[in-house]
């Protein structure tokens, strides 16, 4: 049941993400932003008024992590939160003019990295890579569901 190192792709995927995140971290650091803060600003620019839970889903982080990022962005006056008269439990967020200005500069830095990735691949290769990564995610989801089912079955009492 063991896989040889050549058959294991997880390390390749993780190491590529690690290089990407390090490059974006270095590009955003001079602007005083983290990658998570940049992702939140970018998401808010595309979805003004999104809730904290929606922001968490869009940025692929936990609601707690999104709340912490929002709190920091609000303290830096990059984001403002407001009360929704229809739902008092939700405090949607939007960019301030200062936040929009910083996002423009940060996006220039991030786009340089994204452009380097794009330019390394042909349009067909980019499409193929997206399809392959989608298949990897689906395979992981399937394996996770199968493992959960096996674990659940193993914990059932015997009769």
C-alpha positions, -999 to 999 in steps of 0.1 A, spaced: 0 0 0 30 22 2 39 48 -25 74 55 -38 87 91 -36 82 94 -74 45 86 -70 38 111 -42 27 144 -55 17 161 -23 52 175 -16 53 190 -51 20 207 -46 29 220 -11 64 232 -22 50 251 -51 24 268 -28 52 275 -4 73 293 -30 43 312 -42 34 324 -7 70 333 1 72 354 -31 39 372 -23 49 377 13 82 394 1 63 415 -24 37 427 0 60 433 31 72 467 20 36 478 18 29 466 54 5 439 43 4 401 48 -9 378 21 -40 372 41 -47 409 44 -41 414 7 -65 386 -1 -91 402 22 -87 436 5 -89 421 -29 -120 401 -20 -136 432 -4 -129 452 -36 -148 426 -56 -175 421 -31 -183 453 -11 -204 446 19 -195 409 21 -200 395 56 -171 381 77 -183 346 70 -184 352 33 -150 367 34 -137 336 52 -151 313 26 -138 334 -3 -103 336 12 -102 299 22 -97 307 59 -116 300 91 -141 326 103 -119 333 133 -89 341 109 -111 363 88 -123 382 119 -87 388 130 -77 401 95 -107 423 94 -99 437 129 -64 445 118 -75 461 85 -101 482 104 -74 493 129 -53 504 99 -83 524 85 -82 502 54 -116 488 59 -148 501 75 -175 479 89 -211 491 92 -244 479 106 -269 463 84 -303 475 95 -319 442 82 -296 419 101 -281 434 133 -259 403 138 -239 410 106 -214 438 102 -205 439 65 -172 455 55 -160 477 26 -127 493 17 -120 528 27 -103 552 1 -70 545 19 -76 507 16 -84 510 -21 -52 530 -27 -31 504 -8 -48 476 -27 -39 491 -60 -2 492 -51 -3 458 -35 -20 443 -65 7 456 -88 32 437 -67 11 405 -66 3 406 -103 40 406 -112 42 372 -95 10 359 -111 22 372 -145 55 352 -141 35 320 -135 12 328 -165 41 335 -188 59 302 -178 29 283 -193 11 283 -226 -27 290 -225 -33 253 -230 -9 243 -202 -27 268 -179 -60 252 -187 -45 217 -183 -29 227 -149 -62 240 -136 -80 208 -147 -53 186 -131 -54 206 -98 -92 203 -99 -89 165 -102 -64 165 -74 -88 184 -51 -116 160 -61 -94 130 -54 -85 144 -20 -121 151 -11 -130 115 -21 -102 101 0 -112 122 29 -149 111 27 -138 75 24 -115 78 54 -143 94 74 -167 66 65 -142 39 75 -135 57 107 -172 61 114 -178 24 107 -149 14 129 -164 33 159 -198 16 157 -205 -8 185 -205 -45 176 -237 -65 182 
